[in-house]
Amino acid sequence: MSVLLQSFSMPKVSKIPDRWMLAIALLIFSAVPACQRPAVTTGPAITTGTETVSPNPRTNGSESEHLAFGNLSNATTDPADQDNFLILGNGSAFSYNDSRGTINWVSWRTERSDLGDSIPRPDFRPDPRLPDNFKRIGYYDYSGSGFDRGHMVPSADRFASKELNEETFLMTNIVPQSGALNQYPWNKLESFARGQAWRGSDLYQAAGVYGDQGSLKGKIVVPTNCWKVIVVVPRGKRIEANDPRMRVFAVDMPNDPGIENVRWERYLTTIRTIESKTGLDFFSTFPAELQDRIENRRDTRSGKP
């Protein structure tokens, strides 16, 4: 046995030159389908206040805590999707429409810890997260229009954080609203929602626009309607169709003058109706039966706590 072992030896292998190794590695990588390679990030990192926001991977956003309703329009972070571009912010997630110069929709989560006392009002500014091929909307694009710069995610929903509050003043969070809408029924609805959070409930909210009644300076479409969905759940709970404590509020308000004396409850509707008006799809990952239960639900207690 020892003689056999001593007589056996491994053949010598010549060392492969480094330049050959590099060439082989490049050939292997080029053969891997693009879908199996690491996701490519798009868009620049930005700093909002003192916090740096990293660019998002190319994704449909299913991992964001702000997408409890799902990705309502299957938006992506592909810069070619200029009318359905997804941004996952620290304080919200939204689909942006470059042709309209506003969001299609935005969704966010609010709890009591997000609220707080009033803080210094930041300046409105363009959103640096938009790709370079998108037009830039600025503060003065609304000047002299007769329309308010209406927040979709309310500033007061983010008073507890300077950085998140500044995010609500990016122009991607702003739409043209009539003063009668923005300052009255829409504002009253926002206050009602925060009241639920102050009482200890968690809120899942979404808002958006549809329709066209002209444009501001040829850049920003003025919507005919603004809608909002608010789902109120006990603290620390998720949206569950069978939870009797869950409340669902869906409103569809006209973006008109002269509605300052109209209560927001007058515009109560259902999520299913908003879907039919906008083409969006809420709770797309839920079974159809559960979608029906939630989307056809209309809270009959109106503004009562």
C-alpha positions in Angstrom: 0.0 0.0 0.0 2.7 2.4 0.9 4.6 1.7 -2.3 1.5 2.5 -4.3 0.9 5.7 -2.5 4.5 6.8 -3.0 4.4 6.0 -6.7 1.2 8.1 -7.3 1.6 11.8 -7.7 -0.9 14.5 -8.9 -0.2 15.9 -12.4 1.1 19.4 -12.4 -1.3 22.1 -13.5 0.0 25.3 -15.1 -1.1 28.5 -13.5 -3.8 30.3 -15.6 -2.6 33.9 -16.4 -4.6 36.7 -14.6 -5.7 38.2 -17.9 -7.3 34.9 -18.8 -9.1 34.7 -15.5 -10.6 38.2 -16.1 -11.7 37.2 -19.6 -13.4 34.1 -18.3 -15.2 36.0 -15.5 -16.6 38.5 -18.0 -17.8 35.8 -20.3 -19.6 34.1 -17.4 -21.3 37.3 -16.2 -22.5 38.2 -19.7 -24.1 34.8 -20.0 -26.3 35.4 -16.9 -29.8 36.7 -17.8 -30.4 40.3 -16.7 -33.3 39.2 -14.5 -30.8 37.2 -12.3 -28.4 40.0 -11.8 -28.5 42.3 -8.8 -31.2 45.0 -9.1 -29.9 48.3 -10.5 -30.7 51.4 -8.4 -32.2 54.4 -10.1 -32.2 58.1 -9.2 -29.9 60.1 -6.9 -29.6 59.8 -3.2 -31.2 62.9 -1.7 -30.9 64.7 1.6 -34.1 65.9 3.2 -33.2 68.1 6.1 -30.4 66.2 7.8 -31.4 62.7 6.6 -30.0 61.1 3.5 -32.5 59.0 1.5 -30.9 56.3 -0.6 -32.1 55.6 -4.2 -34.6 52.8 -4.4 -34.0 49.5 -6.3 -36.0 48.8 -9.4 -39.1 47.4 -7.7 -42.9 47.5 -7.5 -42.6 48.6 -3.9 -44.3 45.6 -2.2 -41.9 45.8 0.8 -42.9 49.4 1.9 -44.8 49.8 5.1 -46.7 52.6 3.4 -48.2 50.2 0.8 -50.8 48.4 3.0 -53.3 48.9 0.2 -50.9 47.4 -2.3 -49.3 49.1 -5.3 -52.5 50.7 -6.6 -51.3 51.1 -10.2 -48.4 48.7 -10.4 -46.1 51.6 -10.6 -42.3 51.0 -11.0 -39.1 52.9 -10.5 -38.3 52.6 -14.2 -37.6 56.2 -15.4 -39.3 55.2 -18.7 -42.6 54.9 -16.7 -43.1 58.7 -16.7 -46.8 58.6 -16.0 -46.7 55.8 -13.3 -43.3 56.3 -11.6 -43.0 54.9 -8.1 -41.2 56.7 -5.3 -40.8 55.0 -1.9 -40.1 57.8 0.5 -39.5 57.6 4.3 -43.0 59.1 5.0 -45.1 57.8 2.1 -45.1 55.9 -1.2 -46.6 57.3 -4.3 -47.1 57.0 -8.1 -46.1 60.2 -9.9 -47.5 61.3 -13.3 -45.1 63.5 -15.3 -47.7 64.4 -17.9 -50.1 65.7 -15.2 -47.3 67.2 -13.0 -48.9 65.6 -9.9 -49.2 62.3 -8.3 -51.7 59.6 -9.4 -52.0 58.5 -5.8 -50.1 58.4 -2.5 -50.4 56.2 0.5 -49.0 56.4 4.0 -49.4 55.2 7.5 -50.1 57.4 10.5 -50.0 56.7 14.2 -49.9 58.9 17.3 -46.1 59.0 17.4 -46.1 60.8 14.0 -48.1 63.7 15.4 -46.9 66.6 17.5 -46.9 70.3 18.1 -46.7 72.7 15.1 -43.1 73.1 13.8 -41.6 75.8 11.6 -43.1 75.7 8.1 -40.5 74.6 5.5 -40.3 76.0 2.0 -41.9 74.2 -0.9 -39.3 72.9 -3.3 -39.0 70.6 -6.4 -38.5 66.9 -5.6 -34.9 65.9 -6.3 -35.9 62.2 -6.4 -37.5 62.5 -9.9 -35.4 61.3 -12.8 -33.6 63.8 -15.0 -36.0 63.2 -17.9 -39.0 64.5 -15.8 -40.1 68.1 -15.8 -39.5 70.1 -12.7 -42.5 71.6 -10.8 -41.7 74.5 -8.6 -43.4 76.8 -6.1 -44.0 79.6 -8.7 -45.7 77.3 -11.2 -48.8 77.7 -9.0 -48.5 81.5 -8.5 -51.4 83.6 -9.8 -53.4 80.5 -10.7 -56.2 81.0 -8.1 -55.6 77.5 -6.8 -54.1 76.4 -3.4 -51.0 74.3 -3.2 -52.9 71.4 -1.7 -51.0 68.8 0.3 -51.9 65.2 -0.3 -50.0 63.9 2.8 -50.9 66.5 5.4 -48.0 68.4 6.9 -49.6 67.9 10.4 -49.5 64.1 9.9 -45.7 64.5 10.1 -45.1 67.1 12.8 -43.1 64.7 15.0 -40.2 64.7 12.5 -38.6 67.7 10.8 -37.2 65.5 8.0 -40.6 63.8 7.3 -42.4 67.1 7.5 -40.1 68.6 4.9 -40.9 65.6 2.7 -44.6 66.8 2.7 -43.4 70.1 1.2 -41.8 68.5 -1.9 -43.9 69.6 -4.9 -44.6 66.0 -5.8 -46.9 66.0 -2.7 -48.8 69.0 -4.0 -51.9 69.3 -6.3 -53.9 72.3 -7.4 -57.0 72.5 -5.1 -59.6 75.2 -5.0 -59.4 77.2 -1.8 -63.0 76.1 -0.9 -61.9 72.4 -1.1 -58.5 72.7 0.5 -59.4 74.9 3.4 -62.8 73.5 4.3 -64.1 69.9 3.7 -60.7 68.5 2.8 -59.0 70.2 5.8 -61.9 69.0 8.1 -61.4 65.4 6.9 -57.7 65.6 7.7 -58.4 66.9 11.2 -60.9 64.1 11.7 -58.4 61.5 10.7 -55.7 62.9 13.1 -58.3 62.8 15.8 -58.5 59.1 15.5 -54.7 58.8 15.7 -54.6 61.0 18.8 -57.1 58.6 20.4 -54.7 55.8 19.8 -55.8 54.2 16.6 -53.5 53.5 13.6 -54.4 54.9 10.2 -53.7 53.6 6.8 -54.5 56.4 4.3 -54.4 56.9 0.5 -55.2 59.9 -1.6 -55.2 61.0 -5.2 -56.7 62.9 -8.1 -58.5 62.3 -11.3 -60.1 64.3 -14.1 -58.9 67.3 -16.1 -60.2 70.9 -15.9 -57.3 72.7 -17.6 -53.8 73.2 -16.6 -51.4 75.7 -14.8 -48.9 77.2 -17.2 -49.2 74.1 -19.4 -47.4 72.0 -16.8 -49.8 70.9 -14.1 -53.3 69.4 -14.8 -56.0 70.7 -12.5 -58.0 67.7 -11.3 -61.8 67.7 -11.3 -61.8 65.5 -8.2 -59.7 64.7 -5.1 -60.3 61.4 -3.3 -59.1 59.9 0.0 -59.3 56.5 1.7 -58.8 56.2 5.5 -58.8 52.8 7.2 -58.8 53.1 11.0 -57.6 50.1 13.0 -56.7 49.5 16.7 -53.2 50.4 17.6 -50.6 47.9 16.4 -53.1 46.0 14.2 -53.1 45.4 10.5 -56.0 45.7 8.1 -58.2 42.7 8.6 -61.5 42.3 6.7 -63.2 40.5 9.6 -62.1 43.0 12.4 -65.4 44.6 13.6 -63.3 47.5 15.1 -62.0 48.5 11.7 -63.5 51.6 10.2 -63.3 52.5 6.5 -63.9 56.0 5.2 -63.7 56.8 1.4 -64.5 60.2 0.1 -64.6 61.7 -3.4 -64.7 65.5 -3.4 -65.2 67.9 -6.4 -62.3 70.3 -6.9 -64.8 73.2 -7.1 -65.3 76.7 -5.7 -68.3 77.3 -3.5 -68.2 74.1 -1.4 -66.7 75.7 1.8 -70.0 75.1 3.7 -70.3 71.5 2.7 -69.5 68.9 5.3 -67.0 66.2 4.2 -69.4 63.5 5.2 -71.6 64.4 2.2 -68.9 63.0 -0.1 -68.6 59.6 1.6 -68.5 56.8 -0.9 -66.8 53.4 -1.1 -63.3 52.2 -2.2 -65.0 50.2 -5.0 -66.5 53.4 -6.4 -63.2 55.2 -6.3 -61.6 52.2 -8.1 -64.2 52.5 -10.9 -63.5 56.3 -11.3 -59.7 56.0 -11.3 -58.8 52.5 -12.6 -56.8 51.8 -9.5 -56.8 48.5 -7.7 -56.8 48.4 -3.9 -55.9 45.2 -2.0 -54.9 43.4 -5.2 -53.1 40.6 -3.2 -56.2 39.9 -1.1 -58.7 37.1 -2.0 -61.7 38.5 -3.9 -64.1 37.8 -1.1 -62.0 39.9 1.4 -61.6 42.7 -1.2 -65.4 42.8 -1.5 -65.9 43.1 2.2 -63.5 46.0 2.6 -64.1 47.9 -0.7 -67.9 47.9 -0.5 -67.8 49.0 3.2 -69.1 52.4 4.0 -68.7 53.7 7.6 -72.2 54.7 8.8 -71.0 56.5 11.9 -69.6 59.4 9.8 -67.5 61.7 11.8 -68.4 60.4 15.2 -65.5 59.0 17.2 
